[in-house]
Amino acid sequence: MEKQRSFSLKSTRFLVFSFIISSSLIFLVFLFTWVIKSNPSIHRETHFQFNKPLFNHKPITIESSSSFSSNGSVQSVNHSTHFLKSENESRSVKFSVFKQIQRQESEGEVVEDGDGDGEGEIEDVEEDTPAPAMEEDIEVDDKLELLKEHKEVKMTKVSSVDEFKAQDDGKMEEKKMNGCDVTKGKWVYDESYPLYTNGSCPFIDEGFSCGTNGRQDRDYMKWKWQPQDCDFPRFNAAKMLDLISGKRLVFVGDSINRNQWESMLCMLMLAVKDPKKVYETHGRRITKEKGNYSFKFVDYKCTIEYYVSHFLVHESKARIRQKRRPTLRIDAIDHGSSKWKGADILVFNTAHWWSHFKTKAGLVPLSNCGSSSLVMYGFQSCIDCKLGKINYYQEGNQVHPKLDVSTAFRKALMTWAGWVDRHINPRKTRVFFRNLAPSHFRGGLWNSGGHCMEATWPLNDTSGMEYPEKNRIVEEVILQMKTPVTLLNVTGVSAYRIDGHPSIYGKKPGTRYSSNIQDCSHWCLPGVPDTWNEILFFHLQSKEKSKYHSKIRL
């Protein structure tokens, strides 16, 4: 009886144990089946569908096949990868990864097979899904190369946009500046001008300080030059001082260049916090009599300098019939040229004095005429001699008989150009040449009743004016130079501004000339030379060093 009970108990235990084992196995089978269906990392045939085309084609699908070992690790990659047209397969599930690629591109990564950190999981495609028809086979390496090229192109564009934003659109502004012809435009009345006043700037000498000398109208100060093809940057004194910090900005030329130099001093003072930290290095006060000045801006360790040189070549004397008479050595650079060396920015000009009588005629007076003079100086007749016609231009020891002003002007500029090419290092120095600023005498010349006092508004039209021959000569000489020279073409800009001259207001009321002698050559300050400096500022901001920037023909 005991044995029978023992056998019954054992049978019951065996049945219970078998039931538990069977239940566990069934549970594990269901669990394993569920894991297989829900786990995206096992047994895959995957389709990538792009929302947007990569290579300017229709949306494509990249298919890759991977086999995995039982432990889930990557064992091999199928070396057949296909670019296919996107198709909606009823039995396939496709996941867009365009945003993921954008994110990886922003992180500097290239999407490759096997890459991924678990974000943006790609869902399974059922094992028995038939592959879409293939249109083109491309090896994995080729596909990766194409993706890399696309990524590089796109990243270049993105980085460029980011750079524009980071620099406040500086590069885009530079591109607009480089493509802008500032000589074509119009004058626009702007109440925000002038940039400074006669009272705020201590550097305007009497000849240019029209408001101080009694000129009542103020409209001539309120005109802004607006190029027709681009936005013209307003002068920024702080930025200009940053550009020339630690440098020498040097103006060389006649009194019209002194006009521009004084304007520059006044415009730069707008950013100076302590006026006492700006001074003339030799203690000189600006007047017409003194020719050379150097103003130091202490906080910026820069100097703004002016050196008078009416012709850029040497004003000399030659002995003619026992007397030393003035001549112009068109083959020798101005003797003050040593002071120009080492400048970081050079602004040259010459033109104004080439219109004076003796320069234009190439002659100086000769008091004693005779047969020997006719032979010596090449006169055609005693009348020519008695009229005082003796040539003014000199090369070497020869005083030229009958050399016209255009030829002399060209020779002088060639002398200047040769000096620049020999003594200026273009890697250090930026060279500018400002061309002719027109005069506006009506009814005569400066000494024969010419006037402009009645003009209080710019001209509406300048089409009747001819483009000066001297400007063409300047351009031709610059094009022959080795050293890059930027032409500041102010002729067309200034031609409208008959209202901008001092006329009778170049002197104080008590010392003024009669109304028969007016200054219609120089310019009131504030006034037109401020615009010339805005053009200079425009070019200095640009990295382009063109041979010349001259397209306007009046």
C-alpha positions in Angstrom: 0.0 0.0 0.0 2.8 2.4 0.8 4.5 1.6 -2.4 1.4 2.3 -4.4 1.0 5.8 -2.7 4.6 6.6 -3.4 4.2 5.8 -7.1 1.0 8.0 -7.3 2.8 11.0 -5.7 5.7 10.7 -8.1 3.3 10.6 -11.1 1.5 13.7 -9.9 4.8 15.6 -9.5 5.9 14.6 -13.0 2.7 15.9 -14.5 3.0 19.2 -12.7 6.6 19.6 -13.8 5.8 18.7 -17.4 3.0 21.3 -17.4 5.3 24.1 -16.1 8.0 23.2 -18.7 5.4 23.2 -21.5 4.0 26.6 -20.4 7.4 28.1 -20.1 8.3 27.0 -23.6 5.0 28.3 -25.1 5.6 31.6 -23.3 9.2 31.9 -24.7 8.0 31.1 -28.2 5.4 33.8 -28.1 8.0 36.2 -26.5 10.6 35.4 -29.2 8.0 35.9 -32.0 7.0 39.2 -30.5 10.7 40.3 -30.2 11.4 39.4 -33.8 8.4 41.5 -35.1 9.1 44.5 -32.9 13.0 44.7 -33.1 14.1 46.9 -36.1 17.7 45.8 -35.9 17.3 42.2 -37.0 17.0 40.8 -40.5 16.3 43.8 -42.7 16.0 44.9 -46.2 15.7 48.7 -45.9 14.5 51.5 -48.2 15.5 55.2 -47.7 13.1 57.6 -49.3 14.2 61.3 -49.6 11.5 64.0 -49.3 13.6 66.2 -51.7 15.9 65.4 -54.6 19.6 65.2 -53.8 21.0 65.7 -57.3 18.3 67.7 -59.0 16.5 64.5 -60.1 13.2 63.0 -59.0 13.0 61.6 -55.5 15.0 58.4 -55.3 15.2 55.4 -52.9 18.5 54.0 -51.7 18.2 50.3 -51.0 20.8 48.4 -48.9 20.8 44.9 -47.7 22.5 43.7 -44.5 22.8 40.3 -42.9 23.3 39.9 -39.2 24.6 37.1 -37.1 22.4 35.6 -34.3 23.8 38.0 -31.7 22.7 41.0 -33.7 26.1 42.3 -34.8 26.8 43.3 -38.4 28.4 40.5 -40.3 28.5 41.8 -43.8 27.2 44.5 -46.2 25.8 43.6 -49.5 28.0 45.3 -52.1 25.1 45.9 -54.4 23.3 49.2 -53.7 20.7 50.7 -56.0 19.3 54.1 -56.8 15.7 53.6 -57.6 12.7 55.8 -58.3 10.3 56.1 -55.3 7.3 53.8 -55.5 4.6 53.1 -52.9 4.8 49.4 -52.3 1.8 48.0 -50.5 3.9 45.5 -48.5 6.8 47.9 -47.7 7.1 50.4 -44.9 9.4 53.4 -45.8 10.7 56.0 -43.4 11.9 59.5 -44.4 15.4 60.3 -43.2 15.8 63.7 -44.9 15.7 65.5 -41.6 18.2 63.1 -40.1 20.6 63.8 -43.1 20.2 67.5 -42.6 21.1 67.1 -38.9 24.1 65.0 -39.7 25.3 67.5 -42.4 25.1 70.2 -39.8 27.3 68.1 -37.6 29.8 67.6 -40.4 29.0 63.9 -41.0 28.4 61.9 -44.1 25.5 59.4 -44.2 27.0 56.0 -44.8 25.8 52.4 -44.5 26.0 51.1 -41.0 26.2 54.7 -39.5 23.6 55.5 -36.9 23.2 56.1 -33.2 19.7 54.8 -32.6 18.0 58.2 -33.3 15.5 58.3 -36.1 15.0 54.5 -36.3 14.3 53.0 -39.7 11.4 50.6 -39.7 11.5 47.0 -41.0 10.3 45.9 -44.4 8.8 42.5 -44.3 11.1 39.7 -45.5 9.0 38.6 -48.4 8.6 42.0 -49.9 9.7 41.9 -53.5 12.4 44.4 -54.5 11.2 47.2 -56.9 12.4 47.1 -60.5 16.0 48.5 -60.7 16.8 51.3 -63.1 20.5 51.7 -62.4 23.1 49.9 -60.4 25.8 51.8 -58.6 28.6 50.4 -56.4 28.6 51.3 -52.7 31.8 53.3 -53.1 30.3 55.3 -56.0 27.2 56.0 -54.0 29.2 57.2 -51.0 31.3 59.4 -53.2 28.2 61.0 -54.7 26.8 61.6 -51.2 30.0 63.1 -50.1 30.1 65.5 -53.1 26.5 66.5 -52.4 27.3 67.1 -48.8 30.4 69.2 -49.6 28.5 71.4 -52.1 25.6 71.8 -49.7 27.8 72.5 -46.7 29.7 75.1 -48.7 26.4 76.9 -49.4 25.3 76.6 -45.8 28.7 77.9 -44.4 28.6 80.8 -46.9 25.1 81.8 -45.6 26.2 81.5 -42.0 29.3 83.6 -42.8 27.1 86.3 -44.3 25.0 86.4 -41.1 27.9 86.2 -38.8 29.5 89.3 -40.5 26.3 91.3 -40.7 26.1 90.6 -44.4 29.6 92.0 -44.9 30.5 89.7 -47.8 27.3 90.3 -49.6 27.8 94.0 -49.1 31.3 93.7 -50.5 30.0 91.8 -53.6 27.5 94.7 -54.2 30.3 97.2 -53.7 32.6 95.5 -56.1 30.0 95.5 -58.8 28.9 99.1 -58.3 29.8 101.9 -60.6 29.7 104.8 -58.2 30.2 107.4 -60.9 26.7 106.9 -62.3 23.9 108.3 -60.1 22.2 111.4 -58.9 22.2 113.9 -56.1 19.5 113.4 -53.5 18.4 116.0 -51.0 19.0 114.6 -47.5 18.1 116.5 -44.4 20.5 114.3 -42.3 23.5 116.0 -44.1 26.0 117.6 -43.5 28.1 115.1 -41.6 29.8 118.0 -39.7 29.5 121.8 -39.5 31.8 124.7 -39.7 31.5 125.1 -36.0 32.3 121.5 -35.1 35.5 121.2 -37.3 38.5 123.4 -36.4 40.4 122.3 -39.6 38.6 124.3 -42.3 40.7 127.1 -43.5 39.2 130.5 -44.5 39.1 129.8 -48.2 36.7 126.8 -47.8 34.7 128.0 -44.8 31.8 129.5 -46.7 29.3 129.5 -43.9 31.7 131.3 -41.6 32.4 133.8 -44.3 28.7 134.8 -44.6 27.0 132.4 -47.0 23.4 132.3 -45.8 21.9 129.5 -47.9 22.5 126.0 -46.5 21.0 123.7 -49.2 24.4 123.1 -50.8 25.4 121.1 -47.6 22.4 118.7 -47.8 23.0 116.8 -51.0 23.9 113.1 -50.9 25.3 111.2 -53.9 23.2 108.1 -54.8 24.6 105.6 -57.3 22.0 104.2 -59.6 23.0 100.6 -59.3 23.7 100.1 -55.6 23.4 101.5 -52.1 26.1 103.9 -51.3 27.4 103.4 -47.7 27.2 106.4 -45.5 30.6 107.5 -44.2 31.4 105.8 -41.0 34.2 107.7 -39.2 34.8 105.0 -36.6 35.2 102.3 -39.3 37.4 104.5 -41.4 39.7 105.1 -38.4 39.8 101.4 -37.8 40.8 100.9 -41.4 43.7 103.3 -41.2 44.7 102.5 -37.6 48.5 102.5 -37.3 48.8 103.8 -40.9 49.6 106.9 -42.9 46.9 108.4 -45.2 48.7 110.9 -47.4 47.2 113.4 -49.9 49.5 114.8 -52.5 48.6 117.4 -55.0 47.2 120.9 -55.5 44.9 123.0 -53.4 41.9 121.0 -54.6 43.5 118.0 -52.9 44.0 120.1 -49.8 40.2 120.7 -50.1 39.7 117.0 -49.9 42.2 116.5 -47.1 40.6 119.1 -44.9 37.3 117.4 -45.5 38.7 114.1 -44.4 40.0 115.6 -41.2 36.6 117.0 -40.4 34.8 113.7 -41.2 37.2 111.6 -39.0 36.7 114.0 -36.1 33.2 112.7 -35.8 34.5 109.5 -34.1 37.1 111.2 -31.9 36.2 111.4 -28.2 39.0 113.7 -27.1 39.8 116.4 -29.7 43.0 117.2 -27.8 44.4 113.8 -29.0 44.4 115.1 -32.6 47.2 117.6 -33.4 49.5 118.8 -36.1 52.9 117.2 -35.5 54.8 120.4 -36.2 52.3 122.7 -34.5 51.3 124.4 -37.7 47.9 126.0 -38.3 46.3 125.3 -41.6 46.6 128.2 -44.1 47.1 128.6 -47.8 50.7 129.7 -47.3 51.9 126.5 -45.6 52.3 123.5 -47.9 52.9 120.4 -45.7 50.8 119.1 -42.8 50.7 115.9 -40.7 47.8 115.4 -38.2 48.2 112.6 -35.7 45.2 110.8 -34.3 46.8 109.5 -31.0 44.2 106.9 -30.1 44.4 105.3 -33.5 48.2 105.8 -34.0 47.6 107.1 -37.5 48.4 110.3 -39.4 46.5 112.2 -42.1 49.0 114.1 -44.2 49.0 116.6 -47.0 51.9 117.6 -49.2 51.5 120.3 -51.8 52.6 119.5 -55.3 50.9 121.5 -58.0 52.2 119.3 -60.9 53.7 116.2 -59.2 56.8 117.1 -61.0 59.6 119.5 -60.2 59.0 123.3 -60.4 62.4 124.5 -61.4 64.3 127.5 -63.0 66.5 127.7 -66.0 68.9 130.4 -67.1 67.6 132.1 -70.2 69.5 135.1 -71.5 71.3 135.9 -68.3 68.2 135.5 -66.2 66.9 132.5 -64.3 63.3 131.9 -65.2 60.7 129.4 -63.9 60.3 126.2 -65.8 58.5 122.9 -65.2 60.8 119.9 -65.2 58.4 117.3 -66.6 61.1 114.7 -66.5 61.8 115.0 -62.7 59.5 114.1 -59.8 58.7 116.7 -57.2 61.6 117.2 -54.8 59.2 116.6 -51.9 58.6 113.0 -53.0 60.7 111.5 -50.3 57.9 112.4 -47.8 55.4 110.3 -49.8 57.4 107.1 -49.4 56.2 104.7 -46.8 52.6 105.8 -46.8 50.0 103.1 -46.5 47.4 105.0 -48.6 48.3 107.6 -51.2 45.8 109.9 -52.9 47.3 111.9 -55.8 45.9 114.6 -58.0 47.0 117.2 -60.5 45.0 119.2 -63.0 44.1 122.6 -61.6 47.3 124.3 -62.3 47.6 122.9 -65.8 44.9 125.3 -66.8 46.7 128.4 -65.7 47.8 130.7 -68.5 51.6 130.0 -68.6 51.1 126.3 -68.1 48.4 126.0 -70.7 50.4 128.1 -73.2 53.7 126.6 -72.3 55.2 130.1 -72.2 56.8 132.6 -69.9 57.5 136.3 -70.6 60.7 137.4 -72.4 61.4 141.1 -72.2 64.2 141.5 -74.8 63.7 140.2 -78.3 66.2 140.2 -81.1 67.5 138.1 -84.0 69.5 136.0 -81.6 66.4 135.2 -79.6 64.5 134.1 -82.7 67.3 131.6 -83.4 67.8 130.5 -79.8 64.2 130.0 -78.9 62.7 129.0 -82.2 60.3 132.0 -82.6 58.6 132.3 -85.9 58.6 136.1 -85.8 59.5 139.1 -83.7 55.8 139.5 -82.9 55.9 136.1 -81.1 59.0 137.2 -79.2 57.5 140.6 -78.2 54.4 138.8 -77.0 56.6 137.1 -74.5 56.2 133.6 -76.0 58.9 131.4 -74.6 58.4 127.8 -73.8 57.9 126.8 -70.1 58.5 123.0 -70.1 62.0 121.6 -69.5 63.5 118.2 -69.9 67.1 117.8 -68.8 68.9 121.0 -69.9 66.5 121.6 -72.7 63.7 124.1 -72.5 61.2 122.8 -75.1 60.3 125.1 -77.9 56.6 124.9 -78.5 55.4 121.9 -76.4 51.6 121.8 -76.1 50.1 121.3 -72.7 48.6 117.9 -73.4 52.0 116.4 -74.4 53.6 118.0 -71.3 50.8 116.7 -69.0 51.3 113.2 -70.4 55.1 113.4 -70.0 54.7 114.7 -66.4 52.3 111.9 -65.5 54.7 109.3 -67.0 57.4 110.7 -64.7 55.0 110.3 -61.8 54.0 106.8 -62.8 57.7 105.8 -63.2 58.3 107.0 -59.6 55.4 105.1 -58.2 56.4 101.9 -60.0 60.0 102.2 -58.6 59.3 103.4 -55.1 55.9 102.1 -54.0 55.4 98.6 -52.7 51.8 97.6 -53.7 51.8 94.9 -51.0 52.0 97.8 -48.4 50.6 100.8 -50.1 47.2 101.4 -51.8 47.5 104.1 -54.5 44.6 106.3 -55.7 44.5 109.1 -58.3 41.7 111.6 -58.1 40.9 113.0 -61.5 39.8 116.5 -62.5 37.1 118.3 -60.4 35.4 120.7 -62.8 35.2 124.5 -62.4 31.9 126.3 -63.0 32.9 129.8 -64.2 30.1 131.6 -66.1 30.7 134.6 -68.2 34.5 134.5 -68.1 37.4 133.1 -66.2 38.5 133.7 -62.6 40.3 136.9 -63.5 37.9 138.1 -66.2 34.5 138.3 -64.5 33.7 134.6 -64.3 31.0 133.9 -61.7 28.9 131.3 -59.9 27.6 133.2 -56.9 23.9 133.0 -58.0 23.8 129.2 -58.1 22.2 127.7 -55.0 21.0 124.4 -56.6 22.8 121.7 -58.5 22.5 121.5 -62.3 19.8 119.3 -63.7 21.8 118.2 -66.7 25.5 117.9 -67.6 25.2 116.3 -71.0 26.6 119.3 -72.7 29.9 119.1 -71.0 32.8 117.2 -72.6 34.8 114.6 -70.8 38.2 116.3 -70.1 41.1 115.3 -72.2 43.3 115.3 -69.1 41.1 112.5 -67.6 41.7 110.3 -70.6 45.4 110.9 -70.4 45.4 109.9 -66.7 43.5 106.7 -67.5 45.9 105.8 -70.3 49.0 106.3 -68.1 47.5 104.3 -65.2 46.8 101.4 -67.5 50.5 101.3 -68.5 51.7 101.1 -64.9 52.9 98.0 -63.0 51.5 99.3 -59.7 47.7 99.0 -59.3 46.2 102.4 -59.1 42.5 103.1 -58.3 41.0 106.1 -60.1 38.7 108.2 -58.0 36.5 109.5 -60.8 34.9 112.6 -59.3 34.4 114.5 -62.6 30.9 113.4 -63.4 29.8 113.5 -59.7 31.0 117.0 -59.2 29.9 118.4 -62.6 26.3 118.9 -61.3 27.4 120.9 -58.3 27.7 124.5 -59.5 26.2 125.5 -56.2 29.1 124.0 -54.2 31.8 126.6 -54.8 32.8 129.5 -52.5 32.3 132.2 -55.1 32.6 135.4 -53.1 32.6 133.5 -49.8 36.2 132.4 -49.9 37.1 135.3 -47.6 35.6 137.0 -44.6 33.3 140.0 -45.5 35.9 142.6 -44.5 38.7 141.2 -46.6 36.6 139.9 -49.5 37.6 140.4 -53.1 35.2 142.4 -55.3 32.3 140.5 -56.8 34.2 140.5 -60.1 36.6 137.9 -58.7 34.9 134.7 -57.6 36.2 131.3 -56.7 34.3 128.7 -58.8 37.1 126.1 -58.7 37.5 125.2 -55.0 34.6 123.8 -52.8 32.9 124.9 -49.7 33.2 122.7 -46.6 31.0 120.9 -45.7 30.3 120.1 -49.3 31.2 118.2 -52.4 34.7 116.9 -51.2 32.9 115.0 -48.5 31.4 112.9 -51.2 34.8 112.3 -52.7 35.9 110.9 -49.3 32.8 108.7 -49.2 33.9 107.3 -52.5 37.4 106.8 -51.1 35.9 105.1 -48.1 33.9 102.9 -50.4 37.0 101.7 -52.3 39.0 101.2 -49.1 36.3 98.8 -47.8 36.6 96.9 -51.0 39.5 94.4 -51.4 39.5 94.9 -55.1 42.5 96.7 -56.4 41.5 97.6 -60.0 43.7 99.3 -62.5 41.1 102.1 -62.7 37.4 102.5 -62.1 36.2 104.9 -64.8 33.3 104.4 -67.1 31.5 107.7 -67.0 31.8 110.0 -70.0 30.2 113.4 -69.7 
